[in-house]
Amino acid sequence: MTPVGHYTIQVASFSSYDKALSYRKKLRGYSHIRIMRAHFGGQPIFRVQVGQFSDPQRARSVAREVKAELGSAFIVEAD
């Protein structure tokens, strides 16, 4: 059984935490908004993600809606 919250939708990533935080403020209508720190090429990046889904079909459906509104969205497996 897939755990609840196994998928999320990434809507943006930034090299600056402050920029990610500023973008996050635009997402008030979404649930489960989070900023995840990662590293790319030895540099920190901050990924902005919304939603929490156990069903990949539901995640895809919501990702299409988010992409239509924000211009960018793709599904990732939640950490």
PyRosetta script that sets phi, psi and omega in degrees:
from pyrosetta import init, pose_from_sequence

init()
pose = pose_from_sequence("MTPVGHYTIQVASFSSYDKALSYRKKLRGYSHIRIMRAHFGGQPIFRVQVGQFSDPQRARSVAREVKAELGSAFIVEAD")
pose.set_psi(1, 134.5)
pose.set_omega(1, 179.0)
pose.set_phi(2, -77.2)
pose.set_psi(2, 131.0)
pose.set_omega(2, -179.6)
pose.set_phi(3, -67.3)
pose.set_psi(3, 149.0)
pose.set_omega(3, 177.7)
pose.set_phi(4, -61.5)
pose.set_psi(4, 138.8)
pose.set_omega(4, 179.0)
pose.set_phi(5, 81.5)
pose.set_psi(5, 20.0)
pose.set_omega(5, -177.1)
pose.set_phi(6, -71.0)
pose.set_psi(6, -23.9)
pose.set_omega(6, -179.5)
pose.set_phi(7, -121.3)
pose.set_psi(7, 147.9)
pose.set_omega(7, 174.7)
pose.set_phi(8, -141.4)
pose.set_psi(8, 171.1)
pose.set_omega(8, -177.7)
pose.set_phi(9, -116.0)
pose.set_psi(9, 119.7)
pose.set_omega(9, 177.0)
pose.set_phi(10, -87.2)
pose.set_psi(10, 129.1)
pose.set_omega(10, -176.7)
pose.set_phi(11, -111.7)
pose.set_psi(11, -17.9)
pose.set_omega(11, 179.9)
pose.set_phi(12, -168.5)
pose.set_psi(12, 164.1)
pose.set_omega(12, 170.0)
pose.set_phi(13, -146.5)
pose.set_psi(13, 148.6)
pose.set_omega(13, -174.6)
pose.set_phi(14, -139.2)
pose.set_psi(14, 154.8)
pose.set_omega(14, 175.5)
pose.set_phi(15, -84.7)
pose.set_psi(15, -9.9)
pose.set_omega(15, -178.6)
pose.set_phi(16, -120.3)
pose.set_psi(16, 131.9)
pose.set_omega(16, 177.0)
pose.set_phi(17, -62.5)
pose.set_psi(17, -38.9)
pose.set_omega(17, -179.7)
pose.set_phi(18, -61.1)
pose.set_psi(18, -39.5)
pose.set_omega(18, 177.6)
pose.set_phi(19, -67.1)
pose.set_psi(19, -40.3)
pose.set_omega(19, 177.7)
pose.set_phi(20, -63.0)
pose.set_psi(20, -42.3)
pose.set_omega(20, 179.3)
pose.set_phi(21, -64.4)
pose.set_psi(21, -41.1)
pose.set_omega(21, 177.5)
pose.set_phi(22, -62.6)
pose.set_psi(22, -43.3)
pose.set_omega(22, 178.6)
pose.set_phi(23, -64.6)
pose.set_psi(23, -38.9)
pose.set_omega(23, -179.8)
pose.set_phi(24, -56.4)
pose.set_psi(24, -34.8)
pose.set_omega(24, -179.5)
pose.set_phi(25, -63.6)
pose.set_psi(25, -23.5)
pose.set_omega(25, 178.9)
pose.set_phi(26, -77.4)
pose.set_psi(26, -9.4)
pose.set_omega(26, -171.9)
pose.set_phi(27, -104.1)
pose.set_psi(27, 26.4)
pose.set_omega(27, -175.2)
pose.set_phi(28, -55.5)
pose.set_psi(28, -28.1)
pose.set_omega(28, -178.1)
pose.set_phi(29, -80.2)
pose.set_psi(29, -3.3)
pose.set_omega(29, -177.4)
pose.set_phi(30, -102.4)
pose.set_psi(30, 155.9)
pose.set_omega(30, 178.9)
pose.set_phi(31, -98.7)
pose.set_psi(31, 160.2)
pose.set_omega(31, 174.8)
pose.set_phi(32, 50.7)
pose.set_psi(32, 52.5)
pose.set_omega(32, 178.0)
pose.set_phi(33, -80.7)
pose.set_psi(33, 131.9)
pose.set_omega(33, 177.9)
pose.set_phi(34, -146.5)
pose.set_psi(34, 155.9)
pose.set_omega(34, 174.9)
pose.set_phi(35, -114.4)
pose.set_psi(35, 121.4)
pose.set_omega(35, -178.3)
pose.set_phi(36, -110.6)
pose.set_psi(36, 127.4)
pose.set_omega(36, 177.4)
pose.set_phi(37, -85.2)
pose.set_psi(37, 137.3)
pose.set_omega(37, 176.4)
pose.set_phi(38, -143.7)
pose.set_psi(38, 178.3)
pose.set_omega(38, 176.9)
pose.set_phi(39, -125.8)
pose.set_psi(39, 140.0)
pose.set_omega(39, 178.7)
pose.set_phi(40, -139.9)
pose.set_psi(40, 119.3)
pose.set_omega(40, -177.7)
pose.set_phi(41, 61.0)
pose.set_psi(41, 32.2)
pose.set_omega(41, 179.4)
pose.set_phi(42, 80.1)
pose.set_psi(42, -0.1)
pose.set_omega(42, -179.0)
pose.set_phi(43, -111.1)
pose.set_psi(43, 145.7)
pose.set_omega(43, 177.3)
pose.set_phi(44, -72.6)
pose.set_psi(44, 142.6)
pose.set_omega(44, 170.5)
pose.set_phi(45, -130.6)
pose.set_psi(45, 156.6)
pose.set_omega(45, -177.1)
pose.set_phi(46, -124.4)
pose.set_psi(46, 112.3)
pose.set_omega(46, -176.1)
pose.set_phi(47, -94.1)
pose.set_psi(47, 129.2)
pose.set_omega(47, 178.7)
pose.set_phi(48, -99.2)
pose.set_psi(48, 123.3)
pose.set_omega(48, -175.5)
pose.set_phi(49, -129.8)
pose.set_psi(49, 150.1)
pose.set_omega(49, 177.9)
pose.set_phi(50, -131.4)
pose.set_psi(50, 155.1)
pose.set_omega(50, 175.1)
pose.set_phi(51, 79.7)
pose.set_psi(51, 165.7)
pose.set_omega(51, 179.2)
pose.set_phi(52, -154.5)
pose.set_psi(52, 114.3)
pose.set_omega(52, -171.6)
pose.set_phi(53, -132.7)
pose.set_psi(53, 141.4)
pose.set_omega(53, 172.3)
pose.set_phi(54, -98.4)
pose.set_psi(54, -20.5)
pose.set_omega(54, -177.7)
pose.set_phi(55, -102.8)
pose.set_psi(55, 115.5)
pose.set_omega(55, -178.8)
pose.set_phi(56, -63.0)
pose.set_psi(56, -30.2)
pose.set_omega(56, 177.1)
pose.set_phi(57, -63.6)
pose.set_psi(57, -43.2)
pose.set_omega(57, 178.5)
pose.set_phi(58, -65.3)
pose.set_psi(58, -40.6)
pose.set_omega(58, 178.3)
pose.set_phi(59, -61.1)
pose.set_psi(59, -43.1)
pose.set_omega(59, 178.3)
pose.set_phi(60, -63.5)
pose.set_psi(60, -41.9)
pose.set_omega(60, 179.7)
pose.set_phi(61, -61.5)
pose.set_psi(61, -47.4)
pose.set_omega(61, 179.8)
pose.set_phi(62, -67.6)
pose.set_psi(62, -37.4)
pose.set_omega(62, 178.8)
pose.set_phi(63, -60.3)
pose.set_psi(63, -38.2)
pose.set_omega(63, 177.0)
pose.set_phi(64, -62.6)
pose.set_psi(64, -42.6)
pose.set_omega(64, 178.5)
pose.set_phi(65, -64.6)
pose.set_psi(65, -44.5)
pose.set_omega(65, -179.7)
pose.set_phi(66, -63.8)
pose.set_psi(66, -42.8)
pose.set_omega(66, 179.8)
pose.set_phi(67, -62.5)
pose.set_psi(67, -39.7)
pose.set_omega(67, 178.1)
pose.set_phi(68, -63.1)
pose.set_psi(68, -35.2)
pose.set_omega(68, -178.8)
pose.set_phi(69, -83.4)
pose.set_psi(69, -44.3)
pose.set_omega(69, -172.1)
pose.set_phi(70, -102.4)
pose.set_psi(70, -17.1)
pose.set_omega(70, 179.3)
pose.set_phi(71, 92.3)
pose.set_psi(71, -13.6)
pose.set_omega(71, -179.1)
pose.set_phi(72, -149.0)
pose.set_psi(72, 133.3)
pose.set_omega(72, 176.9)
pose.set_phi(73, -173.3)
pose.set_psi(73, 134.8)
pose.set_omega(73, 170.8)
pose.set_phi(74, -150.2)
pose.set_psi(74, 155.9)
pose.set_omega(74, -175.1)
pose.set_phi(75, -85.5)
pose.set_psi(75, 136.8)
pose.set_omega(75, 174.3)
pose.set_phi(76, -132.0)
pose.set_psi(76, 156.9)
pose.set_omega(76, 173.7)
pose.set_phi(77, -78.2)
pose.set_psi(77, 130.7)
pose.set_omega(77, -178.8)
pose.set_phi(78, -70.1)
pose.set_psi(78, 144.4)
pose.set_omega(78, 177.7)
pose.set_phi(79, -80.8)
pose.dump_pdb("model.pdb")
